Amino acid sequence: MSAEVEEMLKRFQALKNVVGIIVIDNDGIPIKTTLDNTLSVHYAATMQTLREKARQVVLDLDGTNEFTALRMRTLYHEVMLCPKDDYFIVVIQKPCE
Amino acid sequence: MSAEVEEMLKRFQALKNVVGIIVIDNDGIPIKTTLDNTLSVHYAATMQTLREKARQVVLDLDGTNEFTALRMRTLYHEVMLCPKDDYFIVVIQKPCE
């Protein structure tokens, strides 16, 4: 997994306005992060519940379908969530001007 | 609300690859839809739970922040969710080629 994760981190870090990237395992534990520990743990736990809800909603609407990515806009920033098999990645961006 | 909703519907219908639009009240009931009744009710109920989860997650991370939009990609389509005060809009699109 490690090389793949490093590759992804590089790719996401190159995106415009990125303020943080967290790689989170399927138990909601941050395994790689560019943010401080407290914030990473907080983001990981809450984003894990959002990932699980999105997965359930997509499956509930069509048992053959699969949730592949999510982007959420808030007043202060945008959050991207990309699920993989053993982990998922959360990228926090400042909104584009 | 009605004129505002009609205006939004027009705007969303003009988007590329739109296959369905549902306007849903805060109780998860579809109040306007371009899909059949069964599918609209199913989408409305599940998307209401996703909207609520997104709202909670954003508030939990920062009590002064607010969830303003969500886009979810699945194997078969993309779903956009826009919350308003009294209702929210779900737009289902085929992924861009």
Backbone of each chain as ProteinMPNN parsed JSONL, in Angstrom:
{"seq_chain_A": "MSAEVEEMLKRFQALKNVVGIIVIDNDGIPIKTTLDNTLSVHYAATMQTLREKARQVVLDLDGTNEFTALRMRTLYHEVMLCPKDDYFIVVIQKPCE", "coords_chain_A": {"N_chain_A": [[0.809, -1.211, 0.0], [1.987, 1.226, 0.668], [3.646, 2.575, -1.338], [1.76, 3.259, -3.222], [0.147, 4.968, -1.731], [1.934, 7.047, -1.181], [2.336, 8.007, -3.735], [-0.225, 8.946, -4.351], [-0.501, 10.931, -2.399], [1.409, 12.756, -3.273], [0.223, 13.478, -5.674], [-2.146, 14.687, -4.816], [-1.158, 16.748, -3.252], [-0.207, 18.416, -5.138], [-2.403, 19.655, -6.088], [-4.363, 22.644, -6.408], [-4.579, 25.078, -3.774], [-4.589, 23.289, -1.6], [-4.965, 22.524, 1.796], [-4.693, 20.522, 3.598], [-4.05, 16.987, 3.947], [-5.238, 13.797, 4.637], [-4.672, 10.409, 5.251], [-6.64, 7.68, 5.912], [-7.335, 4.787, 7.804], [-9.55, 1.866, 7.575], [-10.686, 1.71, 10.056], [-11.0, 4.23, 10.888], [-8.721, 5.524, 11.733], [-6.111, 7.875, 11.497], [-3.471, 7.343, 9.23], [-1.565, 8.605, 7.869], [-0.667, 11.968, 7.529], [-0.92, 15.512, 6.882], [-1.658, 17.355, 8.636], [-1.959, 18.634, 12.062], [-1.849, 16.389, 14.929], [-4.2, 16.269, 16.626], [-6.243, 17.511, 15.101], [-6.187, 15.847, 12.876], [-7.036, 13.384, 13.935], [-9.61, 14.068, 14.712], [-10.796, 14.835, 12.26], [-10.505, 12.374, 10.917], [-12.14, 10.594, 12.359], [-14.72, 11.731, 12.069], [-15.006, 11.923, 9.295], [-14.9, 9.287, 8.607], [-17.406, 8.394, 9.449], [-19.004, 9.771, 7.656], [-18.142, 8.701, 5.232], [-19.002, 6.059, 5.548], [-21.766, 6.429, 5.665], [-22.275, 7.474, 3.082], [-21.543, 5.269, 1.528], [-23.457, 3.386, 2.347], [-25.836, 4.678, 1.506], [-25.572, 4.766, -1.297], [-25.444, 2.019, -1.909], [-27.925, 1.257, -0.926], [-29.663, 2.457, -2.705], [-29.042, 1.168, -5.071], [-28.019, -1.981, -5.31], [-25.925, -2.909, -6.873], [-24.296, -0.843, -7.324], [-21.63, 1.506, -6.536], [-19.952, 3.647, -4.296], [-17.693, 6.083, -5.245], [-16.354, 8.543, -4.982], [-16.392, 11.672, -3.171], [-17.298, 15.04, -2.815], [-17.387, 17.803, -0.769], [-18.746, 20.926, -0.093], [-18.205, 23.626, 2.074], [-18.867, 26.547, 4.145], [-16.276, 27.491, 4.695], [-14.327, 25.833, 3.488], [-13.423, 23.228, 1.072], [-13.988, 19.749, 0.995], [-12.611, 16.746, -0.014], [-13.257, 13.345, -0.544], [-11.907, 10.239, -0.971], [-12.534, 6.947, -1.389], [-10.701, 3.924, -0.92], [-9.651, 0.44, -1.108], [-8.484, -0.455, 1.412], [-8.262, 1.803, 2.856], [-8.962, 5.359, 3.109], [-8.847, 8.593, 1.53], [-8.653, 11.927, 2.569], [-8.954, 15.144, 1.424], [-8.397, 18.486, 2.076], [-9.386, 21.574, 0.937], [-8.941, 25.067, 0.278], [-11.658, 27.074, -0.86], [-11.905, 27.696, -4.378], [-11.012, 30.807, -5.803]], "CA_chain_A": [[0.0, 0.0, 0.0], [2.755, 2.436, 0.949], [4.071, 3.293, -2.541], [0.533, 3.785, -3.831], [-0.275, 6.089, -0.901], [2.891, 8.141, -1.408], [2.041, 8.501, -5.074], [-1.47, 9.714, -4.24], [-0.223, 12.128, -1.608], [2.1, 13.688, -4.166], [-0.738, 13.955, -6.66], [-3.093, 15.594, -4.168], [-0.441, 17.936, -2.777], [0.007, 19.29, -6.291], [-3.647, 20.359, -6.388], [-4.391, 24.048, -5.979], [-5.26, 25.459, -2.538], [-4.707, 22.212, -0.621], [-4.496, 22.909, 3.13], [-4.414, 19.333, 4.399], [-4.364, 15.665, 3.387], [-5.178, 12.75, 5.658], [-4.967, 9.046, 4.819], [-7.333, 7.116, 7.076], [-7.637, 3.37, 7.591], [-10.982, 1.563, 7.637], [-11.173, 1.855, 11.434], [-11.099, 5.655, 11.205], [-7.461, 5.983, 12.333], [-5.243, 8.497, 10.489], [-2.192, 6.634, 9.126], [-0.637, 9.559, 7.246], [-1.369, 13.253, 7.556], [-0.135, 16.742, 6.815], [-2.207, 18.244, 9.666], [-1.505, 18.227, 13.399], [-2.432, 15.133, 15.374], [-5.566, 16.424, 17.146], [-7.143, 17.795, 13.983], [-6.231, 14.645, 12.032], [-7.86, 12.382, 14.606], [-10.981, 14.569, 14.659], [-11.245, 14.686, 10.875], [-10.558, 10.957, 10.557], [-13.3, 9.957, 12.991], [-15.975, 12.232, 11.51], [-15.065, 11.589, 7.866], [-15.187, 7.851, 8.545], [-18.865, 8.214, 9.545], [-19.583, 10.275, 6.399], [-17.829, 7.711, 4.21], [-19.866, 4.906, 5.773], [-23.126, 6.826, 5.282], [-22.321, 7.565, 1.623], [-21.486, 3.895, 1.033], [-24.771, 2.789, 2.622], [-26.857, 5.348, 0.686], [-25.402, 4.322, -2.683], [-25.829, 0.607, -1.946], [-29.354, 1.164, -0.651], [-30.372, 2.863, -3.92], [-28.766, 0.17, -6.105], [-27.09, -2.949, -4.706], [-24.781, -3.185, -7.754], [-23.547, 0.393, -7.492], [-20.541, 1.7, -5.581], [-19.551, 5.022, -4.04], [-16.285, 6.173, -5.642], [-15.735, 9.788, -4.511], [-17.337, 12.647, -2.629], [-16.745, 16.374, -2.605], [-18.336, 18.554, 0.039], [-18.375, 22.326, 0.049], [-18.705, 24.279, 3.282], [-18.604, 27.988, 4.117], [-14.856, 27.821, 4.807], [-13.423, 25.048, 2.653], [-13.983, 22.071, 0.382], [-13.393, 18.498, 1.448], [-12.752, 15.667, -0.982], [-13.101, 12.055, 0.135], [-11.725, 9.175, -1.976], [-12.394, 5.645, -0.756], [-9.935, 2.834, -1.531], [-10.031, -0.805, -0.429], [-8.064, -0.599, 2.8], [-8.123, 3.114, 3.481], [-9.523, 6.411, 2.27], [-8.06, 9.819, 1.576], [-9.419, 13.156, 2.721], [-8.181, 16.317, 1.008], [-9.096, 19.713, 2.452], [-8.936, 22.676, 0.072], [-9.619, 26.364, 0.34], [-12.453, 27.203, -2.074], [-11.272, 28.459, -5.452], [-11.488, 32.203, -5.901]], "C_chain_A": [[0.85, 1.272, 0.0], [3.132, 3.265, -0.293], [2.885, 3.97, -3.205], [0.069, 5.035, -3.067], [0.628, 7.299, -1.133], [2.619, 8.83, -2.739], [0.801, 9.409, -5.057], [-1.257, 11.018, -3.485], [0.427, 13.193, -2.477], [1.117, 14.325, -5.131], [-1.681, 14.991, -6.028], [-2.415, 16.878, -3.691], [-0.213, 18.944, -3.903], [-1.26, 20.065, -6.66], [-3.616, 21.761, -5.781], [-5.074, 24.169, -4.613], [-5.418, 24.35, -1.491], [-4.158, 22.664, 0.737], [-4.216, 21.69, 4.001], [-4.807, 18.055, 3.677], [-4.24, 14.649, 4.512], [-5.505, 11.41, 5.004], [-5.467, 8.303, 6.046], [-7.634, 5.639, 6.835], [-9.131, 3.109, 7.832], [-11.559, 1.568, 9.053], [-11.278, 3.327, 11.834], [-9.86, 6.22, 11.885], [-6.596, 6.643, 11.258], [-3.895, 7.793, 10.426], [-1.133, 7.503, 8.443], [-1.357, 10.896, 7.213], [-0.414, 14.421, 7.402], [-0.649, 17.757, 7.844], [-1.671, 17.841, 11.036], [-2.349, 17.05, 13.894], [-3.896, 15.261, 15.814], [-6.566, 16.609, 16.015], [-7.289, 16.555, 13.088], [-7.152, 13.587, 12.62], [-9.334, 12.776, 14.53], [-11.561, 14.4, 13.254], [-11.455, 13.208, 10.524], [-11.834, 10.311, 11.104], [-14.6, 10.425, 12.331], [-16.101, 11.842, 10.029], [-15.334, 10.098, 7.657], [-16.704, 7.609, 8.615], [-19.545, 8.7, 8.26], [-19.336, 9.28, 5.263], [-18.79, 6.521, 4.311], [-21.299, 5.224, 5.347], [-23.261, 6.889, 3.756], [-22.347, 6.171, 0.998], [-22.862, 3.232, 1.165], [-25.84, 3.341, 1.683], [-26.787, 4.846, -0.763], [-25.841, 2.872, -2.842], [-27.333, 0.438, -1.795], [-30.154, 1.5, -1.912], [-30.18, 1.852, -5.048], [-27.65, -0.748, -5.606], [-25.875, -3.245, -5.568], [-23.89, -1.96, -7.916], [-22.501, 0.558, -6.381], [-20.186, 3.173, -5.496], [-18.062, 5.172, -4.349], [-15.593, 7.482, -5.227], [-16.806, 10.755, -4.021], [-16.619, 13.976, -2.458], [-17.79, 17.193, -1.873], [-17.85, 19.985, 0.164], [-18.981, 22.86, 1.344], [-18.424, 25.777, 3.156], [-17.113, 28.28, 4.006], [-13.922, 27.039, 3.886], [-14.166, 23.964, 1.882], [-13.249, 20.833, 0.85], [-13.661, 17.433, 0.395], [-12.481, 14.362, -0.249], [-13.035, 10.963, -0.938], [-11.546, 7.83, -1.297], [-11.563, 4.676, -1.591], [-10.316, 1.568, -0.771], [-9.739, -0.778, 1.065], [-8.004, 0.72, 3.555], [-8.917, 4.128, 2.665], [-8.746, 7.697, 2.494], [-9.001, 11.01, 1.692], [-8.508, 14.318, 2.344], [-8.998, 17.561, 1.333], [-8.516, 20.854, 1.627], [-9.631, 23.964, 0.462], [-10.445, 26.49, -0.927], [-11.704, 28.034, -3.119], [-11.851, 29.873, -5.471], [-12.367, 32.394, -7.139]], "O_chain_A": [[0.469, 2.277, -0.601], [2.965, 4.484, -0.309], [2.982, 5.099, -3.686], [-0.345, 6.025, -3.669], [0.153, 8.428, -1.263], [2.665, 10.055, -2.852], [0.783, 10.481, -5.662], [-1.764, 12.07, -3.875], [0.058, 14.367, -2.433], [1.154, 15.53, -5.381], [-1.972, 16.028, -6.623], [-3.011, 17.955, -3.719], [-0.049, 20.141, -3.67], [-1.207, 21.012, -7.445], [-2.938, 22.019, -4.786], [-6.032, 23.45, -4.328], [-6.267, 24.445, -0.605], [-3.023, 23.132, 0.823], [-3.566, 21.814, 5.039], [-5.762, 18.03, 2.9], [-3.254, 14.643, 5.25], [-6.499, 11.291, 4.288], [-4.812, 8.29, 7.088], [-8.136, 5.278, 5.771], [-9.874, 4.003, 8.238], [-12.77, 1.444, 9.235], [-11.604, 3.639, 12.979], [-9.924, 7.263, 12.536], [-6.365, 6.041, 10.21], [-3.231, 7.652, 11.452], [0.052, 7.167, 8.445], [-2.546, 10.946, 6.897], [0.762, 14.324, 7.752], [-0.147, 18.878, 7.92], [-1.0, 16.816, 11.161], [-3.414, 16.757, 13.351], [-4.735, 14.452, 15.418], [-7.605, 15.948, 15.974], [-8.381, 16.255, 12.605], [-7.945, 12.971, 11.908], [-10.201, 11.929, 14.313], [-12.668, 13.889, 13.082], [-12.459, 12.843, 9.912], [-12.519, 9.574, 10.396], [-15.484, 9.612, 12.063], [-17.183, 11.476, 9.572], [-15.924, 9.7, 6.652], [-17.227, 6.732, 7.928], [-20.538, 8.119, 7.823], [-20.215, 9.046, 4.433], [-19.317, 6.041, 3.307], [-21.969, 4.389, 4.739], [-24.25, 6.409, 3.201], [-23.09, 5.927, 0.048], [-23.361, 2.607, 0.23], [-26.646, 2.591, 1.132], [-27.811, 4.541, -1.374], [-26.533, 2.533, -3.802], [-27.942, -0.41, -2.445], [-31.2, 0.901, -2.161], [-31.063, 1.695, -5.892], [-26.493, -0.342, -5.498], [-24.885, -3.778, -5.066], [-22.849, -2.028, -8.57], [-22.509, -0.187, -5.401], [-20.126, 3.864, -6.513], [-17.245, 4.457, -3.769], [-14.366, 7.519, -5.131], [-17.971, 10.665, -4.408], [-15.473, 14.024, -2.012], [-18.942, 17.27, -2.301], [-16.688, 20.232, 0.487], [-20.135, 22.574, 1.663], [-17.819, 26.221, 2.181], [-16.717, 29.211, 3.304], [-12.845, 27.524, 3.54], [-15.378, 23.804, 2.022], [-12.04, 20.86, 1.075], [-14.799, 17.243, -0.034], [-11.572, 14.289, 0.578], [-13.975, 10.782, -1.711], [-10.507, 7.589, -0.683], [-11.702, 4.616, -2.813], [-11.187, 1.597, 0.099], [-10.618, -1.041, 1.885], [-7.727, 0.745, 4.754], [-9.485, 3.778, 1.63], [-8.076, 7.868, 3.512], [-10.015, 11.086, 1.0], [-7.412, 14.456, 2.889], [-10.151, 17.68, 0.918], [-7.304, 21.073, 1.619], [-10.773, 23.951, 0.92], [-9.991, 26.059, -1.987], [-10.964, 28.957, -2.779], [-13.03, 30.086, -5.188], [-12.856, 33.497, -7.386]]}, "seq_chain_B": "MSAEVEEMLKRFQALKNVVGIIVIDNDGIPIKTTLDNTLSVHYAATMQTLREKARQVVLDLDGTNEFTALRMRTLYHEVMLCPKDDYFIVVIQKPCE", "coords_chain_B": {"N_chain_B": [[-41.579, 30.228, -1.744], [-41.958, 28.783, -4.112], [-41.436, 30.111, -6.673], [-38.708, 30.465, -6.565], [-37.852, 27.812, -6.452], [-38.723, 26.865, -8.94], [-37.121, 28.373, -10.608], [-34.594, 27.387, -9.905], [-34.878, 24.72, -10.695], [-35.042, 25.013, -13.457], [-32.497, 25.991, -13.947], [-30.899, 23.82, -13.161], [-31.828, 21.848, -14.881], [-30.775, 22.649, -17.216], [-28.195, 21.884, -17.073], [-25.544, 19.729, -18.197], [-26.129, 16.324, -19.137], [-28.087, 15.692, -17.208], [-30.139, 13.469, -15.466], [-32.141, 13.341, -13.642], [-34.06, 15.285, -11.306], [-34.772, 16.169, -8.015], [-36.737, 17.816, -5.667], [-36.718, 18.167, -2.26], [-38.39, 18.144, 0.842], [-37.72, 19.175, 4.304], [-38.468, 17.0, 5.793], [-37.845, 14.857, 4.332], [-39.512, 14.302, 2.221], [-40.407, 14.09, -1.18], [-41.104, 16.998, -3.008], [-41.18, 17.991, -5.481], [-40.423, 16.655, -8.626], [-38.589, 15.037, -11.306], [-38.49, 12.429, -11.736], [-39.9, 9.046, -11.549], [-42.507, 8.199, -9.154], [-41.901, 6.172, -7.167], [-39.087, 5.897, -7.287], [-38.37, 8.515, -6.68], [-39.284, 8.82, -4.041], [-37.683, 6.938, -2.782], [-35.058, 7.913, -3.304], [-35.334, 10.416, -2.029], [-35.679, 9.757, 0.692], [-33.263, 8.413, 1.328], [-31.302, 10.276, 0.588], [-31.903, 12.306, 2.303], [-30.938, 11.3, 4.722], [-28.229, 11.293, 4.165], [-27.756, 14.008, 3.776], [-28.26, 14.965, 6.35], [-26.24, 13.69, 7.776], [-23.943, 14.856, 6.603], [-24.305, 17.507, 7.373], [-24.102, 17.276, 10.156], [-21.441, 16.338, 10.394], [-19.9, 18.473, 9.415], [-20.592, 20.517, 11.208], [-19.689, 19.336, 13.555], [-16.938, 19.367, 13.211], [-16.403, 22.077, 13.141], [-18.109, 24.382, 14.796], [-18.966, 26.823, 13.802], [-19.124, 26.582, 11.151], [-20.684, 25.601, 7.995], [-22.478, 23.334, 6.01], [-22.641, 23.473, 2.56], [-22.889, 22.364, -0.011], [-22.843, 19.237, -1.826], [-21.214, 16.744, -3.686], [-21.419, 13.622, -5.123], [-19.762, 10.871, -6.428], [-20.505, 7.929, -8.187], [-20.254, 4.497, -9.392], [-22.079, 4.489, -11.52], [-23.319, 7.004, -11.81], [-23.429, 10.604, -11.073], [-24.209, 12.416, -8.151], [-25.636, 15.351, -7.029], [-26.073, 17.437, -4.24], [-27.859, 19.984, -2.855], [-28.343, 21.939, -0.158], [-30.999, 23.934, 1.13], [-32.869, 26.41, 3.049], [-35.549, 25.455, 3.696], [-35.775, 23.182, 2.266], [-34.175, 20.739, 0.114], [-32.166, 20.141, -2.802], [-31.752, 17.541, -5.126], [-29.692, 16.48, -7.654], [-29.305, 14.323, -10.304], [-26.808, 13.069, -12.319], [-25.473, 11.74, -15.373], [-22.15, 10.516, -15.543], [-19.626, 12.694, -16.842], [-18.341, 12.317, -20.115]], "CA_chain_B": [[-40.57, 29.265, -2.155], [-42.24, 28.168, -5.404], [-40.757, 30.753, -7.801], [-37.282, 30.18, -6.381], [-37.656, 26.405, -6.811], [-38.881, 26.749, -10.401], [-35.92, 28.988, -11.161], [-33.5, 26.426, -9.696], [-35.133, 23.553, -11.548], [-34.667, 25.404, -14.819], [-31.048, 26.106, -13.977], [-30.295, 22.49, -13.089], [-32.19, 21.071, -16.061], [-29.914, 23.087, -18.317], [-26.875, 21.263, -16.918], [-25.292, 18.608, -19.096], [-26.263, 14.944, -18.671], [-28.975, 15.534, -16.05], [-31.149, 12.42, -15.672], [-33.253, 13.515, -12.712], [-33.966, 16.342, -10.292], [-35.802, 16.014, -6.987], [-36.751, 18.811, -4.594], [-37.125, 17.371, -1.094], [-38.555, 18.995, 2.033], [-36.839, 18.794, 5.408], [-38.897, 15.721, 6.361], [-37.45, 13.792, 3.411], [-40.619, 14.045, 1.287], [-40.194, 14.791, -2.45], [-42.198, 17.929, -3.283], [-41.13, 18.256, -6.924], [-39.494, 15.658, -9.144], [-38.677, 14.671, -12.714], [-38.4, 10.965, -11.778], [-41.168, 8.439, -11.153], [-42.807, 8.375, -7.735], [-41.191, 5.214, -6.312], [-37.669, 6.252, -7.26], [-38.248, 9.807, -6.002], [-39.455, 8.594, -2.604], [-36.493, 6.201, -2.337], [-33.957, 8.875, -3.311], [-35.577, 11.453, -1.038], [-35.462, 9.231, 2.045], [-31.852, 8.101, 1.554], [-30.514, 11.51, 0.481], [-32.162, 13.063, 3.534], [-30.022, 10.809, 5.764], [-26.878, 11.743, 3.796], [-27.706, 15.446, 4.044], [-28.192, 15.14, 7.795], [-24.897, 13.272, 8.201], [-22.992, 15.874, 6.152], [-24.532, 18.673, 8.22], [-23.536, 16.941, 11.467], [-19.989, 16.213, 10.293], [-19.336, 19.817, 9.252], [-20.791, 21.208, 12.492], [-18.865, 18.674, 14.558], [-15.555, 19.798, 13.003], [-16.326, 23.508, 13.425], [-19.474, 24.81, 15.124], [-19.356, 28.036, 13.08], [-19.123, 26.264, 9.727], [-21.966, 25.177, 7.466], [-22.422, 22.513, 4.81], [-23.374, 24.214, 1.529], [-23.173, 21.531, -1.189], [-22.152, 17.949, -1.828], [-21.265, 16.018, -4.956], [-20.97, 12.257, -4.88], [-19.608, 10.108, -7.661], [-20.64, 6.48, -8.034], [-19.908, 3.801, -10.636], [-23.054, 4.717, -12.6], [-23.736, 8.389, -11.991], [-23.023, 11.57, -10.06], [-25.357, 12.991, -7.458], [-25.343, 16.636, -6.408], [-27.053, 17.707, -3.183], [-27.77, 21.399, -2.464], [-29.292, 22.24, 0.914], [-31.551, 25.281, 1.305], [-33.451, 26.485, 4.385], [-36.748, 24.65, 3.921], [-35.79, 22.025, 1.379], [-32.891, 20.584, -0.563], [-32.314, 19.697, -4.184], [-30.854, 16.472, -5.535], [-29.572, 16.412, -9.116], [-28.6, 13.097, -10.695], [-26.204, 13.25, -13.644], [-24.569, 10.728, -15.919], [-20.794, 11.077, -15.495], [-19.159, 13.28, -18.091], [-17.459, 11.422, -20.897]], "C_chain_B": [[-40.718, 28.867, -3.622], [-41.459, 28.772, -6.579], [-39.264, 30.447, -7.764], [-36.979, 28.743, -6.821], [-37.73, 26.225, -8.319], [-37.635, 27.267, -11.111], [-34.731, 28.025, -11.074], [-33.647, 25.216, -10.604], [-34.681, 23.836, -12.973], [-33.153, 25.416, -14.969], [-30.391, 24.72, -14.005], [-30.605, 21.655, -14.326], [-31.31, 21.433, -17.257], [-28.519, 22.468, -18.222], [-26.774, 20.032, -17.825], [-25.586, 17.27, -18.397], [-27.176, 14.74, -17.458], [-30.031, 14.464, -16.346], [-32.32, 12.547, -14.695], [-32.988, 14.627, -11.716], [-35.096, 16.118, -9.292], [-35.642, 17.149, -5.973], [-37.404, 18.133, -3.392], [-37.292, 18.285, 0.12], [-37.731, 18.44, 3.208], [-37.279, 17.532, 6.152], [-38.545, 14.551, 5.445], [-38.553, 13.409, 2.434], [-40.347, 14.786, -0.032], [-41.369, 15.71, -2.767], [-42.225, 18.326, -4.763], [-40.112, 17.264, -7.496], [-39.663, 15.453, -10.642], [-38.571, 13.156, -12.87], [-39.76, 10.362, -11.416], [-41.292, 8.438, -9.629], [-41.976, 7.466, -6.818], [-39.718, 5.603, -6.155], [-37.463, 7.571, -6.499], [-38.327, 9.644, -4.487], [-38.21, 7.913, -2.034], [-35.273, 7.141, -2.244], [-34.116, 9.89, -2.18], [-35.231, 10.96, 0.365], [-33.976, 8.99, 2.303], [-30.996, 9.38, 1.515], [-30.727, 12.405, 1.705], [-31.215, 12.609, 4.648], [-28.582, 11.254, 5.463], [-26.716, 13.235, 4.078], [-27.512, 15.706, 5.54], [-26.796, 14.77, 8.314], [-23.858, 14.333, 7.814], [-23.087, 17.12, 7.042], [-23.867, 18.471, 9.594], [-22.016, 16.952, 11.448], [-19.337, 17.599, 10.229], [-19.442, 20.601, 10.563], [-19.872, 20.66, 13.565], [-17.408, 19.147, 14.445], [-15.363, 21.273, 13.333], [-17.753, 24.047, 13.582], [-19.93, 26.06, 14.387], [-19.457, 27.786, 11.569], [-20.487, 25.729, 9.285], [-21.751, 24.405, 6.172], [-23.244, 23.183, 3.711], [-23.642, 23.411, 0.243], [-22.359, 20.246, -1.128], [-22.298, 17.317, -3.21], [-20.676, 14.642, -4.729], [-20.885, 11.526, -6.208], [-19.774, 8.62, -7.345], [-20.244, 5.828, -9.352], [-20.796, 4.248, -11.791], [-23.432, 6.18, -12.822], [-23.136, 9.313, -10.934], [-24.269, 12.177, -9.432], [-24.907, 14.282, -6.78], [-26.439, 16.911, -5.395], [-26.844, 19.151, -2.718], [-28.79, 21.704, -1.378], [-29.712, 23.708, 0.898], [-32.198, 25.301, 2.694], [-34.563, 25.454, 4.598], [-36.775, 23.361, 3.108], [-34.366, 21.788, 0.881], [-33.132, 19.961, -1.932], [-31.291, 18.609, -4.471], [-30.869, 16.417, -7.056], [-28.746, 15.175, -9.461], [-28.107, 13.274, -12.123], [-25.485, 11.99, -14.086], [-23.169, 11.317, -15.86], [-20.406, 11.634, -16.855], [-18.242, 12.295, -18.802], [-16.019, 11.894, -20.862]], "O_chain_B": [[-39.719, 28.638, -4.305], [-40.887, 28.039, -7.386], [-38.64, 30.202, -8.796], [-35.971, 28.49, -7.481], [-36.909, 25.525, -8.911], [-37.162, 26.678, -12.083], [-33.968, 27.867, -12.027], [-32.68, 24.746, -11.203], [-34.026, 23.011, -13.611], [-32.598, 24.932, -15.955], [-29.456, 24.477, -14.768], [-29.78, 20.86, -14.775], [-31.125, 20.638, -18.178], [-27.749, 22.521, -19.181], [-27.771, 19.396, -18.165], [-25.319, 17.115, -17.205], [-27.059, 13.735, -16.758], [-30.732, 14.541, -17.354], [-33.369, 11.934, -14.896], [-31.847, 14.88, -11.331], [-36.244, 15.903, -9.682], [-34.542, 17.405, -5.483], [-38.505, 17.592, -3.495], [-36.423, 19.113, 0.393], [-37.127, 17.372, 3.107], [-36.567, 17.045, 7.031], [-38.892, 13.404, 5.727], [-38.534, 12.312, 1.876], [-40.085, 15.989, -0.011], [-42.513, 15.257, -2.793], [-43.191, 18.93, -5.23], [-39.052, 17.06, -6.906], [-40.746, 15.668, -11.187], [-38.561, 12.646, -13.99], [-40.671, 11.088, -11.019], [-40.314, 8.648, -8.912], [-41.418, 7.924, -5.821], [-39.18, 5.633, -5.048], [-36.489, 7.717, -5.76], [-37.55, 10.242, -3.743], [-37.741, 8.259, -0.949], [-34.559, 7.156, -1.241], [-33.16, 10.19, -1.464], [-34.57, 11.66, 1.132], [-33.476, 9.324, 3.378], [-30.077, 9.54, 2.319], [-29.838, 13.165, 2.091], [-30.742, 13.432, 5.432], [-27.813, 11.553, 6.376], [-25.672, 13.674, 4.558], [-26.711, 16.551, 5.94], [-26.245, 15.45, 9.18], [-22.988, 14.666, 8.619], [-22.071, 17.708, 7.413], [-23.18, 19.351, 10.113], [-21.374, 17.494, 12.348], [-18.344, 17.859, 10.909], [-18.491, 21.267, 10.974], [-19.34, 21.408, 14.385], [-16.725, 19.309, 15.457], [-14.281, 21.678, 13.757], [-18.5, 24.149, 12.609], [-21.126, 26.348, 14.337], [-19.832, 28.678, 10.808], [-21.343, 25.439, 10.121], [-20.929, 24.789, 5.34], [-24.432, 23.437, 3.909], [-24.547, 23.762, -0.514], [-21.323, 20.178, -0.466], [-23.368, 17.355, -3.817], [-19.569, 14.508, -4.206], [-21.817, 11.559, -7.012], [-19.243, 8.124, -6.351], [-19.933, 6.521, -10.32], [-20.323, 4.373, -12.92], [-23.827, 6.549, -13.928], [-22.433, 8.871, -10.025], [-25.264, 12.419, -10.116], [-23.918, 14.298, -6.047], [-27.611, 16.646, -5.661], [-25.764, 19.496, -2.238], [-29.989, 21.724, -1.654], [-28.895, 24.602, 0.681], [-32.093, 24.325, 3.438], [-34.527, 24.679, 5.554], [-37.689, 22.549, 3.247], [-33.459, 22.557, 1.198], [-34.165, 19.338, -2.18], [-30.119, 18.729, -4.113], [-31.93, 16.319, -7.672], [-27.631, 15.004, -8.97], [-28.884, 13.588, -13.026], [-24.948, 11.255, -13.258], [-23.005, 12.512, -16.105], [-20.81, 11.108, -17.892], [-17.481, 11.553, -18.182], [-15.149, 11.264, -21.462]]}, "name": "protein", "num_of_chains": 2, "seq": "MSAEVEEMLKRFQALKNVVGIIVIDNDGIPIKTTLDNTLSVHYAATMQTLREKARQVVLDLDGTNEFTALRMRTLYHEVMLCPKDDYFIVVIQKPCEMSAEVEEMLKRFQALKNVVGIIVIDNDGIPIKTTLDNTLSVHYAATMQTLREKARQVVLDLDGTNEFTALRMRTLYHEVMLCPKDDYFIVVIQKPCE"}
